[in-house]
Structure formats: C-alpha cells, structure tokens
Amino acid sequence: MKITLSVIKADIGGYVGHSSTHPEVVNTVKEYVEKEVEKGNLIDSDILTCGDDIAIVMTHTHGVDSELVHKIAWEAFERGTEVAKKLKLYGAGQDLLTDTFSGNVKGLGPGVAEMEFEERPSEPVIVFFADKTSPSAWNLPLYEMFADPMNTAGLVIDPKMHEGFTFEVLDVYTGKAVKLSTPSELYDLLALIGSVGKYVVKNVYRNYDGEIAATASTQRLSLIAGQYVGKDDPVLIVRSQSGFPAVGEILEPFARPWIVEGWMRGSHNGPLMPVSFEDARPSRFDGPPRVIGAGYQIAEGKLIGPNDMFKDPAFDKARQVAQEIADTLRRQGIFEPHRLPAEEMEYTTLPKVLKKLENRFYDTEVERLSDEQKIEKEDMD
C-alpha cells in the first residue's frame, strides 16, 4: 500500500511565554484534524507538541504537497490561533505569516516534512520534533545515522545498506540543492553540512534502490519573512529497520548532545537535549533546545503509537551533559560563541538596535589628521 506521511508544524501561541502549549489550543487543532479523518480525507492523524509548537502527523493517499492535506493543516492552525488569541497567549499565530492560504503551506510559515512510500510488511518510523532550534540541527544526526559506520553497524553488515545513502542538501539562501552519494562523496557532504547556517539536509535516499529513508522540514522563518519572527523548530521523519538503520542506530546520535543554533530569541547556541514528551517544556533561558522522538508502527496507513522514544533512563546522561554544556555557554552571556555570529544575527532584532548607532561611526584615521590634512583629504575624496 502506497501512503504519504505528512508532518506539518507551527507555533500558534505559547503558554506561558515560549515554554509550552495550552491544552485548549492543542485540543482545537486535534478535533479539527480528527473530523477530516472521519470524512475520509485522511487515513489517520496524531498531534505532537514540543515547547510552544504543535505538529500534525497525518497519513493519507494524496501524495506529497497535496493542497487538500496542506489546507487541512492550515485551517486547523487557524482555528487554534483563534483560541490562542482569546487566551492572549504569547505570539498567537506567529507562524502563520499571511491570512490567505495559497494551495500549499510552504513559504507561509509552517514547517513541513513529507514522504511517500510503499508500506512494508512492518513499517516503523520515528518522528523527531525539536523546539528552540533550526533545521540544521538535523545535519549531524542524519550524517551519523546514514553515513557513519561507527554509529550505524548496518552500513557494514546489512547488504541493502552497504551501498550507502544519498543526501539531498539544500542551500537555504539560494534555494538550490545538490545530491551527494556516500560513502564516495562523504567528505564533500561534510564540507557542506558542517556549515549549519547555510546548508541543511532535506532528504536521504537509499542507494540500493533509491527508496526514501528520511526527510526534514527546511523552512527558515527569518528568510521567508525577512525578519526574526521566531525560530524554525524543525521536524524530521526517519524510516527504520529492514534495509534502513535500526531504531537503536537512529536514536544513538542523541545519546551525546551537540550544539545547535536557536535557544533564547533565536540568537544563541545551545545543546540539543533529548527529552520525554512530558519534559518538552523548555523554560531555562527559554531552553535549552529540546527534541522529542515519537515512534510509530504504520499498519494500513494507521498510526500505531506514538511510543515515547526518549523516555528511557539510558538518555539521562545525555540530559546531564546537556545541562553542563548549557552552564558553560550561559557563562558567556551576550558574548560569542554563546550568541550567534554577526551574519546570523542579521535576521534577529539586533539590527534595529544597531541602526541608531550607524551615523555615529567615524574614520579613526581622519581623527588623527591635522586640519590642513583633513581639507586635503576632503578635496581628494
């Protein structure tokens, strides 16, 4: 059975501040989508939350980029936004950058990850959902899942994985993409995706047969809106087992925290902390960034789950290390490298602060010149 798995997320109001979602907003979104399942427009649906974001997980047979499916998500978020505004939640509707749906939510604010595939006899998938970070947060774990044999033993011992995987990498500034095959082009891949501010992994395909293995949301809100309107808070879908990495291989990268951009005001670097559904409520300095893992078995398009993949004491050490990294970075305060580099701050609110100073800068060489030399320099200019 060929199905499409779509995950569409948005921040439509934080409770309190940017820390969590309000139950009334979540229920409003959930009820709207469930009615679409009852109508037969969707096979099944589920709702996930991480921090102040809501993700709608949907299975259907309409393919990727379906106007019907995207409209369902858009209208569900619109109704949730109405509730958020009544409750005066913070940033109500902030990810809905327009009042008009135009056939597809891409470019309108929400993040989207979708894949179409023939359902296998057993179809386990994991949906990762992060808050207070950007799509480039997935670069490192996707590399480890699909290209690092020290993480994923299947690359060595599974015949279907032994030929490697192809990564589709997107330049978020130009909109252009390139496909790189591993292991033959591994170093070229790392040369790109190590630059997390510019390049993000969009899709991963199995070289054995071209089957899609993983797909991520790559929308960057600041580039869409031209200004800071909240961090992107990405989602990621990864297929598992039987020619794909095992569940344990997919989860293993999260056992060692790494540093991602986002956190407070989308302007700081911080550790990505794997947490259970219950603990996906970032509040310390609006963070640190969080990620949940929702495991599903798909059976005839039905979503069996979710299983809370990070509700495991084996990840306690990762959470402890993330806290220690957070302490070290917070010691930097407003200084880099805790604060993002200047080029990334261009899409935050900082330029508005700096603008008032732009006319006060002066040429220090001119200041040291004599009056006569100043006149000569002005004549030359």
C-alpha angles and dihedrals in degrees: 000000000000112000139168122229112202127185115186121177138184143170105233100162138342128231110225104001106307098328107096149346126264116243093229092056093047092048092049091054092044095050093050093051093045089056088057088054089052090051090054095245090118131031094215143338143196136185125227128185131198119175108316094340132097124205124197112210112200138176121199145136099245097097132233118322093018111174090212094054095043090049090052090055093044094051092045090054091046091055091046089051091055089057092045091054092050089052089045091233117179116269093003108196093357094147093052099084095180139033093227130073111218105191098282133043093220108112092017096088111268120106118241135199118173138163135178121210145151107263111244126219084265117021114185116176134174123212113203117199123187134189130203095022144079136252091267087071086084096055097087100042093045089053091051094044096049107022110026114083090191086066101030114043090184090075086069105033107028111082092208091054098037093087089060134225137284119232121209106210122196127207099217093202099052100026090230122131137200131199118222124187121218141246090017094051098029096124092048088052093052091047087063108034093046085071093074096177093061111025130050132177109246103175140001123208131190112244092211092073109348092256115159113251105174141003132189138195108252102180114130109200096202092056091048096047097032091232141054110289100154134303121292100244097199135214128215132194119203126182116216144204131009100061095348128080115290118252090256091051091051092050097042097084089062092059088079114048120227131193121263135177122254124053116127113026088343087279106105142069117238144156119278105234119204109220142169120258089260094055097047091108108106113199109147104099081337089299158323093242112266136207131192128195118215114192121203137179109211114214118179087335094308118129109233103195150325103239112193099236097187095049088101127110088224086079094052091094090053090053091049093049090048089055091051092049089048091053092052094048094045088057086068090062111184092349126103136283087042089047113058119258119271096262091057092046089062088085096049130076093269095093089062089058094046094047093076090059098048095093093048096065115102139184107264091202090060091051091061095050123100119247090258092051091049091056090049091050092049090051090051092049 
